[in-house]
Amino acid sequence: MGAGPPHGGDEALTGGELRRRAKAGVFVVSSRGLVILVLGFAGNVVVARLLNPHDFGVVAIGMSFVLFAGLVSDGGLGAGLIRRTEPPSSEELGALSALQLGVTLAMTALAAALALPLGRVASVTAVMVASMPFVALQFPGRILLERALLYRRLVAVEMSQVLCYQAWAIGTVAAGFGVWGLATATVVRALAGTVVMAFVCPAGLVRPRPTFRLIRPLVGFGLRFQAVNATWLLRDQLLNVSVAALGGVSQLGLWALAKRLMEVPYLILQSLWRVSFPTMSRLMSDRDRATRLVRQAVEITSVGMGFVLTALAGSAPGLVPGVFGTQWRDAAAAVPGACLGLAVGGAVSVATQGYLYALGDARSVLRASLLQALTWFAVTLPLIAPLGVASVGLGWCAAGAVEALVLGRATRRRIPVGLFRPLLAPVLVGTVAAALGWAVSARGGGTLGSGLVGGGCSAVLYALGMTLADRRLVRRTCGFATSSVRAALSRSRSEESG
């Protein structure tokens, strides 16, 4: 190859350093997600007071095209370089950058050509799509930092993007630019991320090199990897359309609110999903360590997430109307099923998805995603007329169980690990605790106070129940959370030099 791998902290990590970076990554990415959620909510509140719903709808259309452009331009090729044992060379990263830059520039040109004849919505979309070439320039740096588990630097990029986006959007909308303020803020966000990436990644911005033959071996895995993301995106859109068609727009609104409530536990799981893939990729040569890590992941995730999800489900009858108003009371009915589905499917997928990807087995993950989506629709659609929004929660519950079953079987074919026994106690204790908390919250009149009391009762009962069932596992989960914070606050010499 000639140039060899760029310097990006992609050294051979010791076992202790790998554990430290992985634990730090969990805390750093989780904290980042929570901060972004709060900043996004606050920014939306400010901008919503200055714009009308039609403007938000125009931006939502543009964002859909941006997501599609990102899905196509990435193609999952970056994931193929993350999972590989040997570091990517400068030439490979340059070839990937050239491909993604070419695709996004072509999409930008097409969107610009269609903007004039199709009017304002198309013009706003064209401006937003113009952000994608800047995003493409960041991909090589993201690959290097993900491989090295240097999440502080990635979070620096992502936080700079959020802050620049919110500052530009609020400033321009307040100045009277309306929807164009939000559209151009998308470009500013991508540009800011590219500039910061040039500073935080030791390799800087990799120069694009149009040599497709270097990345051709990554195409097969990349397409299957990206098909999983496409399945999730299509599932969410079709589910929204189906709920609106069969249950009415009001039911869709209730589900949208319930889903927003699930964003906090989902953020925690996202941090675990994100860290597990590069971590597992580092352990493929050590089958015993990979087996232990998969087993520990499902145990710790099931207990830790069980605490959060149980409290959320128990508080829902009071939390929803108390915070959002009594007109949203029925949205609480979707929360228990959604929490149970996320407790089962989320714990198993965190433990197995990164491992299967690291093996190159994107096909099993894709199969699980397809079956999960089909199960969700099969349960939800027949029940939405008689049960309303609760049917979507029940569909999520069934879908989570199917996803866990498929991923668990695929993992057991490769390593001798049992994934369902560790779920029994957290699921059973969590279900009972959530039911009792729900009863307390509902009997208290469905107020914010009763919701907090119900959620508190659920959390306490879950903690007591799990301590009686498996004190050792509860202690290990608390120890993992503590060590994640401690690892995030420390900084090793190898990371400094990376």
N, C-alpha and C positions, 0 to 999 in steps of 0.2 A: 504493500500500500504506500509505503514511502513516509508519509507524515506521521503515522501511528496515532494512538489515541490522544485526544486533547486533554490537558490537565484540568480535571474537574472534580477532584476529591474522590475519584473512582478507584482508590487503592484497595488492596485486599484487607478487609477489616478483620480484626480479631473478634473472637466470640463476645468478649466483654464490650467492645466498642460497638459492635452490631446491636447488642441488646440495648445499650445506652441510647444510641441514635433512634432505634425503633420506639422505645418508650418516650423519648423526648418528642418524637414526631407525633405520637398520639395526642399528647397534651398541646403541642404547638398548633397542630392542624385543627383540633377541637376548639381551642380558644379563638383561633382565626375565624372559624366558621361562626361562632357566637358573636364576635365583634362585627363581622360583616352583616349578619342578620340584623343586629341592632341599628347599625348605620344605614342599612338599606331601608329599614322600617321608618326611621326618622326622616330620611331623605324623601321617601314616598309621601309621608304626611305633609311635608312642606310643599313639594311639587304638586300634590293633589289639590291643594288649596288654590293653586294658581292656574291649573289647567282643568279641562272638562273631560268627562269619560270618553268622548270621541277621540280626543288627542291620545289618551292612554291606549285606546284600541289600535290607533295607527302605529304607535310604537310597538305594541305587542305583535302586530303583523310583521314589522321589520325584524323584531327579535327572533321570530320563528325562522325567518330566512337566514339570519346570522347563525343560529344553531345548526341549521341544515348545512350551511357552508362549512362550518367547523367540522361537522361529522364527515363530510365528503373529503375535505382537504387533509384531515389527519389520516383517515383510512386505517387506523390502528397500527401503523408502521412504527410509531414511537414506542408502543408497548412491546413490539418485537425486539427492539434494541434494549429496553429496560430488563427484559427477562433473560437475555443472553448472558452466558458466563463471561465471555471476553468483552472488554470495553469496546464501544464503537469507535471507529477511527474518524479522523477529521474529514476524510473523503466521504465516508458513509453519512455523517451528519450533514455535510454540505450537499450531498445528493438528495437527502430527505428534505432539507430546507428548500432546495431548488424546486422540487416537485410540489411542495405545499405552497410555495410562493407563486409558482406558475398557475396552479389551480385557483388560488384565491384572486390573483390578478385577472384571470379570465372571467371569474364570477363577478368581479367588480365592474369590468368592462361591459359585461352583458346587462347587469343591473342598471348601469348608467345609460346604455342604449335604449332600454325599455322605459326609463324614467319619464322622458319628455312626452311620448304619446300616451302614457297610461295615467299621468296626473300626479297629484300630491302624495298619495299613499306610496306609489312606486318611487317617487323621488326621495322620500324619507327613508324607504328601504334601501335605496342605492347608497345613500350617505352612510347608513349603518353597516352595510356590507363592505364598504370601503375600509372598515377597521380591520378586516380579516388578514390582509397582507402583513400588517404589523404583528398580528398574533402569530402568523406563520414564522416570523423571524425569531420568536421566542422558543419555538419547539426544541431546537438542539440543546439550549441551556436547561430547559425543563427536564429533558431526558437525563442529562448528566447529573443534575441535582437530585432527581428522583433515585437514580441508581446509587448515589452516595448517601442517600437519606439525609440530605442537608436541607431540612424543611424550614429552618429559620430563614434561609435565603429565599426559598420559594414564597414563604409568607410575606417577606419584604416586598417582593414583586406584586403579589396579589393585593396587599394592603395599599400600596401606592396607587394601584389601579382604582380601587374603590374610593379612596380619598379624592383623587383627581376627578373621577366621574361625578361624585356627589357635589364637589365644589363647582365644577363647570356647569353641571345641570342646574343646580339651584341658582347660581349667579346669572346664567343666560336666560333662564325662564323668568326670573324676577326682573330682568332687564327688558323683557317683552318679546323675546325671540320665540316663545311658545314651544311647540313640538320640535322645532329645529334645535332648540337647546339640548333636548334629550338625545336627538339623533347624533349631533356632533359630539356629545359627551361620550358616546360609544367609541368614536375615533380617538378622542383624547385619552380615554382609558387604555386602549390598546397601545397607543404611542408611549404613554407613561410606563407601562409594563415593559416595553421593549428597551427603553432607556435604562431603567433600573436593572433589567436582566444583564445588560452590557457591563454593569458595574459589579453585580453580586456573583455572577458566574465566572470562575477563573478562566474559562476558555473564551469569555466575551461573547460577541455575536459571531457565529460561524458563517463564513462566506459561502453563499449558495454555489454548488457545482453540479451542473446538469449531467449526471451520470447515472441513469436509471438502473443499469445492470448491477450496481452495488447494492441496491435495496430490493431487487427482484426476489431474493430468497425470503424476504419478510412479508410478502404480499399475502400468502395463504393464511398464516396466523393472523395478520393484520385485518383481513376482511372478516374473519370469524369473530375477532375481538370487537370490531366496530359494529358488527351485526347485533351483538348483545346490547350495545348502547342504542342502536336504532330500534331494537325491540322495545326497550323501556320507553323511549320517546314516543313511538307509535302507540304503545299500550295506553299511556297517559292521555294522549289526544283522543283516541277512540273511546276510552272510558268516559271522558267528559262529554263527547258527542252523544254517546249511548244514554248516559244518565239524563241529559237534557231532553233527548227525544222520547224516552220512555217514562220519565218521572217529572219532566218539566224543568224550566230554567231555575225555579226556586230550589228544587232538589239539588241541582248542580251547584247553586250558591252555597247551600248547606255543606255539601261535600268539599267545596273549595276551602271553606273555613275550617272544617275538621282536618283536612290535609295540612293546612297551615299550622295547626296545633301540633301535628306530628313532626314538624320540621326540627324541633329541638332534639328529640331522641335520634332522629335521622341524621343530624349533623354529627353526633357522636359516632354512629355507625360508619358514616362516610369517612371519618378520620381513621378508623380501624381498617376499613376496606383499602384506603389509599396507601397506608403504611404496610399492609400485609403483603402486597404484591412484590415490591422490591426487596422486602425482607426475606420472603420465601425464595426469591430468585437467588439470593446469596447462599441458601442452604441446600440447594439441590444435590450437591455432592455428598451431603451427610444425611442419609435417610433417617437415622435414629433421631437426630435433632429435629428434623422436619416433622416427624411423627409426634414427638413431645410437644412441639410448638402448636401443632394443629389441635391436639387434645387440650392443652392449656388455654388456647384461644377460645374454644367453645365453652369451657368451664367459666372463665373469667368474664367473657362477654355475656353469657346467660345470667350470671348473678348480678353484674353491674348494671346491665340494661334492664333487668327485671325490676330493680329498685326504682329506676326512672319511670318505666312504663306502668308499673303498678300504681305509683302515686298519681300519674296523669290520668289513668282510667278511673281511679277512685274519686278524683276531684271533678271530673267532667260535668256531672249534673248541676253543680254550682258554679264552676269556673267559667263555663261557656256563657250562660246568661248574665253572670255577674260582671264579666269583662266586656262582652260584646253587645249585651242587651237581650231582653227577653225574646225578641223576634228570632234569635238564633238558637233558642233552647234545643230544638230538635237535632241540631248538629251533633250534640253530645252522644246521640245514639250510635254514631259510627265509630266512636273512639275506642270502646272496649275491644271490638273485633280487630280493628287496625293495630292496637297495641299487642294483642296476642299473636297476630300474624307476623309483626315485626320482631317480637320476642323469639319466635321459633325460627323463621326464615332468616332473620338478621344474624342471629348467633351462629348458625351453621354456615351461612355464606361468608361471614368474616373469617371463619376458621378454614374454609375450603376453597373459596373462589381464588384467592391469591395463590394458593398452592397449585391449583389446576392450571391457572394461567402460567405460572412459573414453569410447569412441565410442558407447556405448549398445547395443553388440552383445552383450547377455547371452545371446541365442539360440545363438550359436556356442559359448560356454562351456558352456551347458547341454547342447548336443549332444555336446560332447567328454566331459562328465562321464557322460552316459548310456552312450555307447559304451565309455568306460573301465570302467564298472561291469559292463556286459554281457560284455566281454572277460575281465575278472577271473573272473567266474563260469564262463564257457565253458571257460577253461583249468583252473581249480582243481577244479571238481566232478568231472570224469571221472578226474582223476589222484590224488584224495585217498586213495582206497583203496590203490592200489599204491605211491604215493610218500610218503604221510603229509603232514606239515606243510610239506615242501619244495614241494608243489604250490601252496600259497598264495603263496609267494615267487615261483614261476614265473608265477602269475597276475598278481601285481603287476608283474612285468617286462613281460609282454605288454600289460597295461593301460596302463602308462606310455608304451610305444611308440605305442599307438593314440591316447592323449590328445595326445601331442606332434604326431602327424601331423595330427590334426583342427585343433588350435589353430594349427599352422604354416601350413596351407593357408588358414585364415580370415584370418590376419594378412597373408599374401602377396597376398591379393586387394586389400589396401588400401595397403600400402607395399612398395617393392622391397627386401626384406631376405631373405637366406638364413639359415636357422636351423639347418640340419642339418650343414653343413660344420664349424662350430665344435665340434660334438659328437664328431666322429670321433676326433680324437686323445685327448681326455680319456677317452672310453669304451673305446677299444682299449687304451690304456696302463693305465687303471685295471683293466680285466678281467685283463690279464696279471699286473699287480702283485698284485692280490687273490688270484689263483690261486696264485701262488708263496708269498705270505704264509700262505694257508690250508694249503698243504703243510707249511710249516715249523711252524705251530701244531699240526697234527694229528700230525706225526712226533715232536713233543716230548712226546707223551703226553696232550695235551688238558688241561694244567694252566693255572692263571692265568699262570704265568711264560712258558709256551710261547705263550699267547695274546698276551701283551705283546710278545714277541719277533717273532711272526708279524705282528702289526699294525704294529710298527716297521719290519720289512722291507718291508711293503707300502707304507708311507708314504714311505720313502726311495726305493724303486724308482719310485714314482709321481712323486716330485719330480724325480728324475734323468731319467726318461723324458719328462716334459713339458718340462723345460728343454731337452732335445735337440730335441724336436718343435717348440716355439714359445717361445723364451726371452722374447720381447717380451710375449707374453700372460701368462706367469707373473709377469713384473715388474709388469705392469699390475694383475694380481689382488692381488699383495702390496701395491701402492701404494693400491689401493682399500680394503683392510682397514686399512692404517695411517691413511689419511685419514679413515675412518669413526670410528676411535677419537679422532683429533685433533679432528674436528668435534663429537663428543659431549662432549668435555671443554671445548670453547670455548662461548661464549654471545654471540650477536650482539646489537647494540642493538635491532634490529627485533624480535627474539624477546622481549627484556626488556620492551619497550613493548607487545607483543601481549598 
